[in-house]
């Protein structure tokens, strides 16, 4: 009986030691690197950072993919937590402050779980966020800040202070060449090389270095979409024939008859 019991205990310990996610790690932490990008700048930047980590002798393994791709593959946040110890998110804000199209599925999953009391599907995981954008826009860093906030509310521990890069840099430096980018990459690399327990207090709160989130992400004028529970912004204007409307790539427009605006 003692032999059988010892065998069961050893087997259980062995299983725990090689289980990924939820705080149980191999010697090499599994890191999921997720990006959201409209123009490709965010993807190129994080790809360079990961490549540099590998050159520096990273003892962790990184998998890079788009946010939507991650959700299609793992379906839920629990699915991600079962496979990885750390999730790194890099994204920008797009349009009126919403996430880029290729990370919306992750953003919505985080937001929905963060809104559910007592729901912590990422408990035992750790994260860091790198934001790109331009301070020329009012919604600068909206999306990265919200990702950072929601990740924590879903149970993850912040292993490094969020990096915030600015395309409107006063010295005209490219985002990938800015000191803040190097600071973030170095801080995250150091943490991953000697990953602390997920029970360790976070290095800072989500509102560091800044916590401003512009309201234009959601309570501006909205109309419901009949096919889902999502809301979409609208602008009501009278077209006088001579007025010129400018269109930029990525813009979306729906033209409604006036009576529809008052239903």
C-alpha positions in Angstrom: 0.0 0.0 0.0 2.8 2.4 0.9 4.5 1.7 -2.4 1.3 2.4 -4.4 0.7 5.6 -2.5 4.3 6.8 -3.1 4.0 6.0 -6.8 0.8 8.1 -7.0 2.3 11.0 -5.2 5.4 11.0 -7.4 3.3 10.8 -10.5 1.1 13.7 -9.4 4.2 15.8 -8.6 5.7 14.9 -12.0 2.5 15.9 -13.8 2.3 19.3 -11.9 5.9 20.0 -12.7 5.4 19.7 -16.5 1.9 21.4 -16.6 1.9 24.8 -18.3 0.0 27.8 -17.2 -1.9 28.5 -14.0 1.3 29.0 -12.2 3.0 25.6 -12.9 6.0 26.0 -15.2 8.7 24.1 -17.0 12.3 25.4 -16.6 11.5 27.4 -19.8 8.5 29.7 -19.2 6.1 29.6 -22.2 5.4 33.1 -23.4 2.5 34.1 -25.7 3.2 37.4 -27.5 0.1 38.9 -28.9 -0.1 41.9 -31.2 -2.8 44.1 -32.6 -1.8 46.1 -35.7 -3.4 48.0 -38.5 -0.4 49.2 -40.5 2.1 46.5 -39.4 4.2 48.8 -37.2 3.3 47.0 -34.0 4.0 43.6 -35.5 7.4 44.7 -36.8 8.4 46.3 -33.6 7.6 43.3 -31.3 9.2 40.9 -33.8 12.4 42.8 -33.5 12.2 42.8 -29.7 11.6 39.1 -29.6 14.5 38.5 -32.0 16.8 40.6 -29.8 15.8 38.6 -26.7 16.8 35.4 -28.5 20.1 36.9 -29.4 20.6 37.8 -25.7 20.2 34.1 -24.8 16.6 34.0 -23.7 15.8 31.0 -21.4 12.1 31.3 -22.3 10.2 30.3 -25.4 8.1 32.9 -27.2 5.2 32.3 -29.6 4.0 35.4 -31.6 0.6 35.7 -33.1 -2.3 38.1 -33.7 -4.9 38.6 -31.0 -7.7 37.1 -33.1 -5.5 34.2 -34.1 -4.9 33.4 -30.4 -8.6 33.4 -29.6 -9.4 31.2 -32.6 -6.8 28.7 -31.6 -7.4 28.7 -27.8 -11.1 29.8 -27.8 -11.1 31.1 -24.2 -8.8 32.8 -21.8 -8.7 29.5 -19.8 -7.4 27.9 -23.0 -4.5 30.4 -23.1 -3.8 29.9 -19.4 -3.5 26.1 -19.8 -0.7 26.5 -22.4 1.2 29.6 -21.2 2.7 31.2 -18.2 3.0 34.7 -19.5 1.1 36.8 -22.1 2.7 39.9 -23.6 0.3 42.2 -25.4 1.4 45.0 -27.8 -1.2 47.1 -29.6 -2.2 50.6 -30.5 -5.5 52.4 -30.5 -7.3 52.8 -33.8 -10.1 55.1 -35.1 -12.0 56.5 -32.1 -9.8 54.5 -29.6 -11.0 51.0 -30.4 -8.6 48.0 -30.8 -7.1 47.2 -34.2 -9.3 44.7 -36.2 -6.9 41.8 -35.7 -7.0 41.9 -31.8 -10.7 42.7 -31.3 -11.6 39.1 -30.3 -9.1 39.1 -27.4 -10.1 42.6 -26.3 -13.8 41.6 -26.1 -12.9 38.4 -24.3 -10.9 40.3 -21.7 -13.6 43.0 -21.3 -16.4 40.4 -20.9 -14.4 38.4 -18.3 -13.3 41.6 -16.4 -16.9 42.6 -16.1 -17.8 39.3 -14.5 -17.5 39.4 -10.7 -15.2 36.6 -9.3 -14.1 35.5 -12.8 -10.3 35.2 -13.0 -9.5 32.9 -15.9 -5.9 34.2 -16.0 -5.2 33.6 -12.3 -1.6 32.2 -12.1 -0.5 34.0 -15.2 1.6 37.1 -15.6 1.6 39.8 -18.3 3.1 43.1 -19.6 1.7 45.5 -22.2 3.5 47.7 -24.8 1.4 50.4 -26.3 2.0 52.3 -29.6 0.2 55.3 -30.9 0.4 59.1 -31.4 -0.3 61.8 -28.8 -1.7 63.9 -31.6 -4.9 61.9 -31.0 -7.2 62.3 -28.0 -7.5 58.6 -27.6 -3.7 58.1 -27.3 -2.9 54.8 -25.6 -6.6 54.0 -24.9 -6.5 50.5 -26.1 -3.2 49.5 -24.5 -4.2 50.9 -21.1 -7.5 49.0 -21.2 -5.8 45.8 -22.1 -3.5 46.2 -19.2 -6.4 47.0 -16.8 -8.5 44.1 -18.0 -5.6 41.5 -17.9 -5.2 42.3 -14.2 -8.9 42.1 -13.5 -8.9 38.7 -15.2 -6.4 37.5 -12.6 -3.0 38.1 -14.2 0.0 39.6 -12.4 1.8 42.6 -14.0 5.5 41.7 -14.3 6.6 45.1 -15.8 5.2 48.6 -16.1 3.5 49.2 -19.4 5.5 50.9 -22.1 3.9 53.8 -24.0 5.5 54.7 -27.3 4.6 57.9 -29.2 4.7 58.4 -32.9 4.5 62.1 -32.2 7.8 62.0 -30.3 9.4 65.4 -29.5 12.7 64.3 -30.9 11.1 62.6 -33.9 12.4 59.2 -32.9 10.7 56.2 -34.4 8.7 54.3 -31.8 11.1 51.3 -31.9 14.1 53.6 -31.3 12.6 55.4 -28.3 14.2 55.0 -24.8 10.9 53.8 -23.5 10.8 50.9 -25.9 14.3 49.8 -24.7 13.3 50.3 -21.1 10.2 48.0 -21.5 12.1 45.4 -23.5 14.9 45.2 -20.9 12.5 45.1 -18.0 10.4 42.3 -19.5 13.5 40.3 -20.5 14.9 40.5 -17.0 11.6 39.4 -15.5 11.3 36.5 -17.9 14.8 35.3 -17.4 14.1 34.9 -13.7 10.3 34.7 -13.6 8.9 35.3 -10.1 5.9 33.5 -8.6 2.5 34.7 -9.9 1.6 35.3 -6.3 4.2 38.0 -6.0 2.6 41.5 -5.8 2.5 43.3 -9.2 5.4 45.7 -10.0 2.9 48.6 -10.2 -0.8 49.4 -10.8 -2.3 49.5 -14.2 -2.4 53.3 -14.3 1.4 53.6 -14.4 2.9 55.4 -16.3 -0.5 57.1 -17.1 -4.0 56.1 -16.5 -6.1 58.4 -18.6 -8.7 56.7 -20.8 -10.7 58.9 -23.1 -14.4 58.4 -23.0 -14.8 58.4 -26.7 -14.3 54.6 -26.7 -17.7 54.1 -25.5 -20.2 56.5 -24.3 -20.3 58.6 -27.4 -23.4 58.5 -29.6 -24.2 54.9 -30.5 -26.7 52.8 -32.3 -27.2 49.1 -31.8 -26.3 46.5 -34.4 -29.3 44.2 -35.0 -27.0 41.2 -35.5 -25.1 41.5 -32.1 -25.0 43.4 -28.9 -22.2 45.6 -30.0 -22.8 49.4 -30.4 -21.4 51.5 -33.2 -20.8 55.3 -33.2 -22.7 57.5 -35.6 -22.4 61.1 -36.7 -25.6 62.9 -37.8 -25.0 65.5 -40.4 -27.1 67.3 -43.0 -25.7 66.8 -46.5 -26.0 70.0 -48.5 -24.6 68.7 -51.7 -21.6 71.0 -51.7 -20.1 69.5 -48.5 -17.1 67.3 -49.2 -16.6 64.0 -47.3 -13.1 62.7 -46.9 -12.5 58.9 -46.7 -9.4 57.3 -45.3 -8.4 53.6 -45.5 -10.0 51.7 -42.6 -13.0 54.1 -42.2 -16.5 52.6 -42.2 -19.7 54.4 -43.0 -23.4 53.5 -43.0 -25.9 55.9 -44.6 -29.3 55.9 -43.0 -32.4 57.8 -44.0 -33.3 60.6 -41.6 -36.3 58.8 -40.1 -34.0 55.9 -39.0 -32.2 58.3 -36.6 -35.2 58.8 -34.5 -36.4 55.2 -34.1 
